[in-house]
């Protein structure tokens, strides 16, 4: 994965820390994109407002909770960087690292099981090292515990990224907005002048250039891959 795809997600916690607000449900499907294909933080469903004291709140989705929240030890902003690490892992592998058969098993895995990476898909050493640093179970040894976002931005995975100009950099792939037809599915919305088509046999499957399908039946890297995103 390109570092440019992850930089907006790294900026989100930094921005949210200004008023000391960050979502504990920063899940992949809670992210959205603007018209330039930039990842944007969607409106959080659950947020916590930390004070100068350590929080004892139990807020968030089981798969994203940091170990110190589960253990009830009290926690600070380090839990948000744990959530960021879970989010990056899910972006790369399509699943969270500690998910169990149920909520209880998930919480047990978060606290007691080591972080593991599947053999496939292949992930760069830099990406793995970044995620390992964010998913350290002891918050005092977690990446960004001491200096916050500065530590994350200086990680080798982001070498070459100009953070001051990050908002002006175009992402590698900009998805096209997708309208929904009246039936609720993806596709063009028929206008008032649309001529009714006579009933007949189903049309042949479109070629790979128009349908986004390769000859082997796999979905290619087209706008169809972005059905879960919202556009602003």
C-alpha positions in Angstrom: 0.0 0.0 0.0 1.2 3.5 -0.8 2.1 5.7 2.2 0.0 8.4 0.5 -3.1 6.3 1.1 -2.4 6.3 4.9 -1.3 9.9 5.5 -4.8 11.4 5.7 -5.7 8.8 8.3 -2.6 9.7 10.3 -3.6 13.4 10.1 -7.1 12.7 11.5 -6.0 11.7 15.0 -3.7 14.7 15.1 -6.5 17.1 14.2 -8.9 15.5 16.6 -6.3 15.8 19.4 -6.5 19.6 19.2 -9.8 19.6 21.1 -8.9 16.3 22.7 -11.6 14.4 20.8 -11.2 11.2 18.9 -13.5 8.4 17.9 -13.2 4.9 19.4 -15.0 3.6 16.3 -12.6 4.7 13.6 -13.4 1.7 11.6 -12.7 1.2 7.9 -16.4 1.6 7.0 -16.6 4.8 9.0 -14.2 6.6 6.7 -15.2 8.6 3.7 -13.6 10.3 0.7 -13.9 13.7 -0.8 -14.1 14.6 -4.4 -10.3 14.3 -4.7 -10.2 10.8 -3.4 -8.8 11.9 0.0 -9.7 9.8 3.0 -11.8 11.9 5.4 -12.8 11.2 9.0 -16.6 10.6 9.1 -18.8 11.8 11.9 -18.0 9.6 14.9 -20.8 7.7 16.6 -19.0 7.3 19.9 -16.5 9.8 21.2 -14.8 10.3 24.5 -13.8 13.6 26.0 -10.6 13.0 28.1 -9.7 15.5 30.8 -6.4 16.0 32.5 -7.1 12.8 34.5 -6.9 9.3 33.1 -10.2 8.1 31.8 -12.0 5.0 33.0 -14.6 5.0 30.2 -15.3 1.8 28.3 -16.2 3.2 24.9 -15.8 1.6 21.4 -16.0 -1.5 19.3 -14.5 -4.7 20.8 -12.1 -5.2 18.0 -10.6 -1.7 18.3 -10.4 -1.5 22.1 -6.9 -1.1 23.5 -5.7 -3.6 26.2 -5.6 -0.9 29.0 -9.3 -0.1 28.4 -10.2 -3.8 28.7 -8.2 -4.2 31.8 -9.8 -1.2 33.4 -6.5 0.4 34.3 -7.4 3.9 33.1 -6.1 5.3 29.9 -5.0 8.3 28.0 -4.5 9.3 24.3 -2.3 6.2 23.6 -5.5 4.2 23.1 -6.2 6.3 20.0 -2.9 5.3 18.5 -3.8 1.6 19.2 -7.0 2.2 17.3 -5.0 3.7 14.4 -2.8 0.6 14.3 -5.9 -1.7 14.2 -7.3 0.5 11.4 -4.1 0.3 9.3 -4.0 -3.5 9.8 -7.5 -3.8 8.6 -6.8 -1.7 5.5 -3.9 -4.0 4.5 -5.5 -7.3 5.4 -9.2 -6.8 5.3 -9.7 -7.9 8.9 -8.7 -6.9 12.4 -5.9 -8.8 14.0 -7.5 -9.9 17.3 -11.1 -10.8 16.2 -12.4 -13.9 17.9 -15.5 -16.1 17.6 -17.4 -13.7 19.9 -16.9 -10.5 21.8 -15.5 -12.2 24.9 -13.0 -14.1 22.7 -12.0 -10.9 21.0 -11.3 -9.1 24.2 -9.3 -12.1 25.4 -7.2 -12.0 22.2 -6.6 -8.3 22.5 -5.2 -8.6 26.0 -3.4 -12.0 25.8 -2.6 -13.0 22.2 0.4 -11.7 20.2 0.1 -9.8 17.0 0.5 -11.9 13.9 0.6 -11.1 10.2 -0.8 -13.5 7.6 1.5 -14.7 4.8 -0.8 -13.2 2.2 -1.1 -10.5 1.1 2.5 -9.6 1.3 3.1 -6.5 3.3 6.3 -4.4 3.4 8.6 -4.5 6.4 8.0 -0.8 7.0 4.3 -1.2 7.1 4.6 -4.2 9.5 7.0 -2.3 11.7 4.7 0.7 11.9 1.7 -1.4 12.9 3.8 -3.4 15.5 4.9 -0.1 17.1 1.3 1.1 17.3 0.0 -2.2 18.6 2.3 -2.6 21.6 0.1 -3.8 24.5 2.0 -1.7 27.1 0.8 1.9 26.3 4.1 3.4 27.8 6.1 1.6 25.1 3.6 2.2 22.3 4.6 4.3 19.3 3.4 8.0 19.7 3.1 7.6 23.5 5.8 10.3 24.2 5.6 12.7 21.2 2.2 11.9 19.6 1.8 12.2 15.8 5.4 13.4 15.4 6.7 9.9 16.2 4.3 8.4 13.6 5.2 10.9 10.9 8.9 10.3 11.4 8.5 6.5 11.0 10.5 5.1 8.0 7.3 4.0 6.4 6.5 7.6 5.7 9.9 8.6 4.3 9.6 11.0 1.5 6.2 12.3 2.5 5.9 16.1 2.7 3.4 16.5 5.5 3.1 20.3 5.0 1.8 19.7 1.5 -0.1 16.5 2.1 -3.5 18.0 1.3 -2.4 19.1 -2.2 -1.0 15.7 -3.2 -3.3 13.6 -5.4 -3.8 10.0 -4.3 -2.6 7.2 -6.6 -6.2 6.3 -7.6 -9.2 8.6 -7.6 -12.5 6.7 -7.5 -15.4 8.1 -9.6 -18.6 9.0 -7.7 -21.3 6.3 -8.2 -25.0 7.2 -8.4 -27.7 4.8 -7.3 -30.6 3.9 -9.5 -34.2 3.8 -8.2 -33.9 0.1 -7.3 -31.2 1.0 -4.8 -28.3 -0.7 -6.6 -25.3 0.8 -8.3 -25.7 2.0 -11.9 -26.9 5.0 -13.9 -30.1 6.8 -12.9 -32.5 6.8 -15.9 -33.7 10.2 -16.9 -37.3 11.2 -17.9 -36.5 10.9 -21.6 -35.2 7.3 -21.3 -36.8 5.1 -24.0 -38.3 1.8 -22.5 -36.4 -1.3 -23.8 -38.5 -4.2 -25.1 -38.4 -7.4 -23.1 -35.9 -9.9 -24.5 -33.0 -12.2 -23.6 -30.5 -10.9 -21.1 -27.7 -8.9 -22.7 -24.2 -10.5 -22.8 -21.8 -9.8 -20.1 -19.8 -6.6 -20.8 -16.1 -6.7 -21.6 -13.5 -6.2 -19.0 -12.9 -2.6 -20.2 -16.5 -1.6 -19.3 -17.5 -3.8 -16.4 -14.4 -3.7 -14.3 -14.0 -7.5 -14.5 -10.9 -9.3 -15.6 -11.2 -12.4 -17.7 -10.6 -14.6 -14.7 -13.7 -13.1 -13.0 -11.8 -11.0 -10.4 -12.7 -7.4 -9.9 -10.2 -5.0 -11.3 -9.0 -1.8 -9.7 -11.8 0.4 -10.8 -14.6 2.5 -9.3 -16.5 -0.7 -8.4 -14.0 -1.2 -5.6 -15.3 1.9 -3.8 -18.9 1.1 -3.2 -18.4 1.3 0.5 -17.2 4.9 0.4 -19.2 8.1 0.7 -18.3 11.1 -1.4 -18.6 14.7 -0.3 
